Amino acid sequence: MVVSRLKWPPTWAGGRLSCWHARGRRTLVCRARYSVEKVWFYQKNQTRDTFTNQMNQLHRHARRRLGAVLRRSPRDLRLSRKDVPMSDNRSVFLLTYDLRARGTSSLYEFLYQSIREDIARGVIACGTKLPSKRVLARHLNIGVATVTAAYDQLITEGFIRSEQRRGYFVEDVSNYRLKPVTGRGSGLAGAQRKVKSLASVSDSNVGKRNSAPDQAALPVADPLTAAGATASDSRHASIADEDRPLACSPSSVSATPHAADVISQAHDPEFFVDLKANRTSVSLFPTSVWGRYMREALSLPTDSLLRSVPFNGLPELRRAIASYLHRTRGMDVSPDCIIVGAGSEYLYGRLLQMLGPTTTFAMENPGYKKFASISRAFGNPWRPVPIDESGLLIDELEESGADVVHVSPANHFPTGIVMPIKRRLELFEWANRARKRYIIEDDYDSEFRYNGRLIMPLFADDASDKVIYLNAFSKTMVPSLRISYMVLPPKLLARYVDTMSFYSCTVSSFEQYALARFIDEGHFERHINRTRNFFRHQRATVLRAIAESPLAAISHVEERNAGTHFLLYVRTKLSLDEIRSRGAELGLNISLFNDYLLSDGGPNRTTKRFEEYSHGEAAIVVNYAGIEPDRVDETIRRLAQVFPEYA
């Protein structure tokens, strides 16, 4: 029979003593400064009694050497091992956690958080082999699916890796620093005092127009004026901020090299299906609930909503956003650090203006072209930085000479790549090398993840106040709701107050109040869950239609169970222009991977991986959020007709 035998006597390895019987017999786990190696072997002549006697000898030896450690509770055992690193990277050991301490968290979330915390603190060393899913499930008396979900989440975030026929191993995250639980730096108190003083001044100037600052105080001219922003919003009222098309302000159309793209976008013909549209279905939005809160805002007994709104947004909305970020994204945020604005473009423009025209920005390539257009409009130098399977290449970022980098670590567009913890640590190291370096985290589409929990944002792990968090409600709710927000670190908050607080808030107080009530009463999270379920079903329907169509023979799908799009690689001899034109003839507005490659005038460098994919294959960005459910089969049928190879 195949048995599990432990090397006897126990050897010093600086870790733990783990003993267990074969075939699911009772487990004995001792957390102490001793560890043993597990050896699998096949021995025909060994009887069960012989094996049991050997194990009993080992247990007696452990009791003599470890004494009272065996009598501790599982919770005491877990707490006592935090200062005991497990250094034997070849030994397999069991993990013991008190599942009664999980509170309201699900089992897999508690297990994931516990293992993640132990890896981050160095309790589980780099290279350590974790127990298999079945062994750990049997040890903790939980389902294998629970352990699988926890391991999958750790793999997605890059804390562990899976090696075929070998098992699960811990990645090197030795530079990981847990973010302090207390405030975000000594500069927060001073910035909060400035915010409160400005709020009091704003209340005292009811009905008065904000005085214009001296022209010398403006860092750069502002291409995104209030009139321009309004015109832009009305032009693209049906397009969400996160649709990721190329756009620029009307005032700069003639001055940019992409004017033709913008003009043609305004006169696009009607398509049977717009595969470029990446927006939520309006029919899912609870219009009656939103209308109730809008009527409530208009019927308040006081005139508070008729007064001028603070420059950073309505306090009720900022408090609601801070509470939501704490519940769902693990972010410890003060409401005073939140700035509310009409769209991500507006807030990005404020950042460009505050940081000054000499600040060089870097962006992921491929990536979001609209931010590149805004940087160009403000006159800021910017650099496209290539990516690989783990996201932004830090060596290339260093060579670019950039001061600020724009990234989407939770769901890169259009590849869907999740930046693992090791690459995140390298990004933090880059930011900490210079005082003026910052990271703009665009948490695009992070709410739509179909397996496991949401990916933790960079902001939640930032211990040096280097991350600017940016998000919007137009994708998760409705495109016409032009409300976005950013979270600033304390030092930048103080700078924003000093240089940008003369700008009035660009979002109506009535909409801000309605959104605050919508979030506080739980409707926003219920709406996200409802939308996530809809997109999960929509994704499965589209993938099934592709698998059953002629496209299956000449294509393959690359998707990551997140977002509202995936990449469809088609083996074809057609050029990219021919694909677009044939698609338009069939009523399809096709979006291609190459449409999102950025260029600053120099050589357009992409990584080897994407160069290889583009050789002989056309990468189509399929935004299934823009497909009506009753048009899925017809859409895929027409898409197959674009390629003559399918026949």
Residue pairs with C-beta under 8 A, 6 or more apart in sequence:
1 22
1 46
1 48
2 22
2 40
2 42
3 22
3 41
3 43
3 46
3 51
4 20
4 21
4 22
4 38
4 40
5 39
5 40
5 41
5 51
5 54
6 19
6 36
6 37
6 38
6 39
6 55
6 58
7 36
7 37
7 39
8 36
8 54
8 57
8 58
8 61
9 58
9 61
10 17
10 34
10 35
10 36
10 58
10 61
10 62
10 65
11 34
11 35
11 36
11 37
12 33
12 34
12 35
13 34
13 35
13 36
13 37
13 86
13 87
13 88
13 91
14 33
14 35
14 84
14 85
14 86
14 87
14 88
15 33
15 34
15 35
15 84
15 85
15 86
15 87
15 88
15 91
15 93
16 29
16 30
16 31
16 32
16 34
16 35
16 81
16 84
16 86
16 93
17 29
17 30
17 31
17 32
17 34
17 35
17 36
17 62
17 66
18 29
18 30
18 35
18 36
18 38
18 92
18 93
18 94
19 27
19 28
19 29
19 30
19 36
19 55
19 58
19 59
19 62
20 27
20 28
20 29
20 94
20 139
21 27
21 55
22 51
24 138
27 94
27 139
28 59
28 62
28 70
29 77
29 94
29 96
29 139
30 62
30 66
30 69
30 70
30 77
31 69
31 77
31 78
31 80
31 81
31 84
31 96
32 66
32 69
32 84
33 84
34 62
34 65
34 66
35 86
35 88
35 91
35 93
36 91
37 88
37 90
37 91
38 91
38 92
62 70
63 70
69 77
72 80
73 98
74 96
74 97
74 98
75 98
75 101
77 96
78 96
78 97
78 98
81 123
82 121
82 123
84 123
85 122
85 123
85 125
86 93
86 123
86 124
86 125
86 128
87 125
88 128
89 125
89 126
89 127
89 128
89 129
90 129
91 128
91 129
92 129
92 130
92 131
92 167
93 128
93 131
94 131
94 135
94 136
94 139
95 114
95 115
95 118
95 130
95 131
95 136
95 139
95 140
96 139
96 140
97 110
97 111
97 114
97 140
99 107
99 110
99 140
99 142
101 110
102 109
102 110
103 110
105 113
107 142
107 146
108 146
108 147
108 149
108 150
108 153
109 150
109 453
111 140
111 142
111 146
111 147
111 150
112 149
112 150
112 153
112 154
112 453
115 124
115 130
115 150
115 154
115 159
115 160
116 154
116 157
116 159
117 178
118 124
119 154
119 159
119 160
119 170
119 173
119 176
120 159
120 173
120 176
120 178
121 178
122 174
124 130
124 170
125 170
126 170
126 171
126 172
126 173
126 174
127 169
127 170
127 172
128 169
128 170
129 166
129 167
129 168
129 169
130 136
130 151
130 160
130 167
130 168
130 169
130 170
131 139
132 167
132 168
133 144
133 147
133 148
133 151
134 144
136 147
137 143
137 144
137 146
137 147
140 147
149 451
149 452
151 160
151 162
151 168
152 451
152 452
153 452
153 453
154 160
155 161
155 162
155 168
156 418
156 452
156 455
157 418
157 420
157 421
157 455
157 456
158 171
158 173
158 390
158 418
158 419
158 420
158 421
158 422
158 423
158 424
159 170
159 171
159 173
159 421
160 168
160 169
160 170
160 171
161 168
161 169
161 171
162 168
163 169
171 420
171 421
171 422
172 422
173 421
173 422
173 425
175 425
175 428
175 429
176 421
176 425
176 461
177 463
178 463
179 332
179 460
179 461
179 462
179 463
180 463
181 332
183 334
184 332
184 334
184 337
184 465
184 489
184 490
185 465
185 489
185 490
185 491
186 490
187 465
187 490
187 491
187 493
187 494
188 334
188 336
188 337
188 490
188 493
190 490
190 494
191 336
191 337
191 490
191 493
191 494
191 497
192 334
192 336
194 494
194 497
194 498
195 310
195 312
195 336
195 493
195 497
196 336
198 310
198 311
198 497
198 501
199 310
199 315
202 308
202 309
202 310
202 311
203 307
205 308
206 307
206 308
207 308
208 308
210 308
210 502
210 504
211 502
212 502
213 502
217 499
218 353
219 353
219 354
219 355
219 356
219 357
219 499
220 352
220 353
220 356
220 357
220 378
220 379
222 349
222 353
223 249
223 251
223 252
223 349
223 377
223 378
224 249
224 345
224 346
224 349
224 374
224 377
225 251
226 506
228 249
228 250
228 251
229 249
229 342
229 343
229 345
229 346
229 506
231 250
232 247
232 249
232 250
232 345
233 342
233 343
233 482
235 250
235 266
236 247
237 479
237 480
238 479
239 245
239 277
239 279
239 479
240 278
240 279
240 280
240 474
240 475
240 479
241 343
241 344
241 345
241 472
241 474
241 475
241 479
241 482
241 484
242 278
242 279
242 344
242 444
242 445
242 472
242 474
242 475
243 276
243 277
243 278
243 279
243 479
244 278
244 368
244 369
244 370
244 413
244 414
244 596
245 265
245 276
245 369
245 370
246 258
246 261
246 262
246 265
246 369
246 370
246 373
247 262
247 265
247 345
247 370
247 373
248 256
248 258
248 262
248 370
248 373
248 374
248 376
248 377
249 377
252 377
253 259
253 262
253 263
255 377
256 262
256 373
256 376
256 377
258 369
258 373
268 589
269 584
271 584
271 587
271 588
271 589
272 586
272 587
272 588
272 631
272 634
272 635
272 638
273 587
273 588
273 589
273 626
273 627
273 628
273 631
273 635
273 638
274 589
274 626
275 588
275 589
275 590
275 591
275 620
275 621
275 622
275 623
275 626
275 627
275 635
276 589
276 590
276 591
276 621
276 623
276 626
277 589
277 623
277 625
277 626
278 475
278 564
278 565
278 623
278 625
278 626
279 474
279 475
279 479
279 625
279 626
280 475
280 476
280 477
280 478
280 479
280 531
280 564
280 625
281 531
281 534
281 625
282 478
282 479
284 527
284 530
284 531
284 534
285 477
285 478
285 527
286 523
286 527
289 518
289 523
290 514
290 518
293 513
293 514
293 517
293 518
294 510
294 511
294 514
296 513
296 514
296 517
297 305
297 509
297 510
297 513
297 514
297 517
298 510
300 513
305 509
305 510
305 513
306 509
307 509
308 504
309 504
309 505
309 507
309 509
309 512
310 505
311 500
311 501
311 502
311 503
311 504
311 505
312 318
312 336
312 338
312 339
312 340
312 501
312 505
313 338
313 339
313 340
313 341
313 485
313 505
313 507
313 512
314 340
314 505
314 509
314 512
314 513
314 516
315 335
316 512
316 513
316 516
316 517
317 340
317 512
317 513
317 515
317 516
317 519
318 335
318 336
318 338
318 340
318 485
319 335
319 516
320 515
320 516
320 519
320 520
321 333
321 335
321 338
321 340
321 485
321 519
322 333
322 334
322 335
322 338
323 519
323 520
324 519
324 524
324 525
325 331
325 333
325 487
326 332
326 333
327 525
328 454
328 525
329 443
329 446
329 454
329 456
329 457
329 459
329 460
330 456
330 457
330 460
331 457
331 459
331 460
331 469
331 487
332 460
333 487
336 493
337 487
337 488
337 489
337 490
337 493
338 485
338 486
338 487
339 347
339 350
339 485
339 486
339 487
339 488
339 496
340 483
340 484
340 485
340 505
340 507
340 512
341 347
341 350
341 483
341 484
341 485
341 486
341 505
341 506
341 507
342 482
342 483
342 484
342 506
342 507
343 472
343 474
343 482
343 484
344 442
344 470
344 472
344 484
345 370
345 374
346 484
346 506
347 470
347 484
347 485
347 486
348 371
348 374
348 440
348 470
349 374
349 378
350 496
350 500
350 503
351 440
351 468
351 486
352 359
352 361
352 374
352 375
352 378
352 380
353 378
353 499
353 500
354 492
354 495
354 496
354 499
354 500
355 380
355 403
355 404
355 438
357 378
357 379
357 380
359 380
359 403
359 404
359 436
360 380
360 381
360 382
360 383
360 400
360 401
360 402
360 403
360 404
361 375
361 380
361 381
361 382
361 383
361 402
361 403
361 404
361 405
361 406
362 382
362 383
362 384
362 385
362 397
362 400
362 402
362 404
362 405
362 406
363 371
363 372
363 375
363 382
363 383
363 384
363 385
363 405
363 406
363 598
364 384
364 385
364 387
364 391
364 392
364 406
364 407
364 408
364 412
365 384
365 385
365 386
365 387
365 597
365 598
365 604
365 605
365 606
366 387
366 414
366 415
366 593
366 596
366 597
366 598
366 606
366 610
367 384
367 406
367 408
367 412
367 413
367 596
367 598
368 406
368 408
368 413
368 442
368 444
368 596
369 596
369 598
371 406
372 382
372 384
372 598
372 600
375 381
375 382
376 382
382 402
382 600
383 400
383 401
383 402
383 600
384 597
384 598
384 599
384 600
384 604
384 605
385 392
385 393
385 396
385 397
385 400
385 402
385 405
386 393
386 396
386 605
386 606
386 607
387 393
387 412
387 415
387 417
387 607
388 607
388 609
389 417
389 609
390 417
390 419
390 420
390 422
390 423
391 407
391 409
391 412
391 417
391 418
391 419
391 420
391 423
392 405
392 407
392 419
392 423
392 427
393 607
394 423
394 426
394 427
394 429
394 430
396 605
397 405
397 427
397 430
398 430
403 434
403 436
403 437
403 438
404 437
404 438
404 439
404 440
405 427
405 430
405 438
405 439
405 440
406 440
406 442
407 419
407 427
407 439
407 440
407 441
407 442
407 458
408 441
408 442
408 443
408 444
409 418
409 419
409 424
409 427
409 441
409 455
409 457
409 458
410 418
410 419
410 443
410 444
410 445
410 446
410 454
410 455
410 457
411 417
411 418
411 444
411 445
411 446
411 448
411 449
411 455
411 560
411 562
411 563
412 418
412 419
413 444
413 445
413 563
413 565
413 596
414 565
414 567
414 591
414 593
414 596
414 621
415 558
415 567
416 558
416 559
416 560
416 562
416 563
416 565
416 566
416 567
417 560
418 455
418 560
418 562
419 427
424 458
424 461
427 439
427 458
428 458
428 461
428 462
428 464
428 466
430 437
431 437
431 438
431 439
431 464
431 466
432 464
432 466
437 466
438 466
438 467
438 468
438 489
438 492
439 458
439 462
439 466
439 467
439 468
440 468
440 470
441 457
441 458
441 459
441 467
441 468
441 469
441 470
442 470
442 471
443 457
443 469
443 470
443 471
444 471
444 475
445 475
445 562
445 563
445 564
446 454
446 455
446 457
446 471
447 454
447 476
447 528
447 532
448 531
448 532
448 535
448 562
448 563
448 564
449 455
449 532
449 561
449 562
450 532
450 535
450 536
450 539
450 561
450 562
451 561
457 467
457 469
458 467
458 469
459 467
459 469
459 487
462 489
465 489
465 490
465 491
466 489
467 489
468 486
468 487
468 488
468 489
468 492
469 486
469 487
470 484
470 485
470 486
471 484
471 485
471 486
472 483
472 484
472 485
473 481
473 483
473 484
473 515
474 480
474 481
474 482
474 483
474 484
476 524
476 527
476 528
476 531
477 524
477 527
481 511
481 515
482 507
483 507
483 511
483 512
483 515
488 496
515 524
518 524
519 525
535 564
535 624
535 625
538 624
538 625
538 627
538 629
538 632
539 559
539 564
539 566
539 624
541 629
541 632
542 622
542 624
542 627
542 632
542 636
543 557
543 559
543 566
545 632
545 633
545 635
545 636
546 552
546 555
546 557
546 568
546 636
549 636
549 637
549 639
549 640
550 640
550 646
550 647
551 568
551 570
551 636
551 639
551 640
551 643
551 646
553 646
554 570
554 571
554 572
554 643
554 645
554 646
555 568
555 569
555 570
555 571
556 568
556 569
557 566
557 567
557 568
557 569
558 566
558 567
558 569
559 566
559 567
560 566
564 623
564 624
564 625
565 621
565 622
565 623
565 624
565 625
566 622
566 624
567 593
567 619
567 620
567 621
567 622
568 619
568 620
568 622
569 613
569 617
569 618
569 619
569 620
570 617
570 618
570 620
570 643
571 616
571 617
571 645
572 579
572 617
572 618
572 643
572 645
573 645
574 582
574 618
574 642
574 643
574 644
576 592
576 594
576 618
579 590
579 592
579 618
579 620
579 642
579 643
580 590
580 592
582 642
583 589
583 590
583 639
583 642
584 590
586 638
586 639
586 641
586 642
587 638
588 635
588 638
588 639
588 642
590 620
590 639
590 642
591 620
591 621
591 622
591 623
592 618
592 619
592 620
592 621
593 610
593 614
593 619
593 620
593 621
594 614
594 619
595 621
596 621
597 604
597 606
598 604
606 614
613 619
620 639
624 632
627 635
640 646
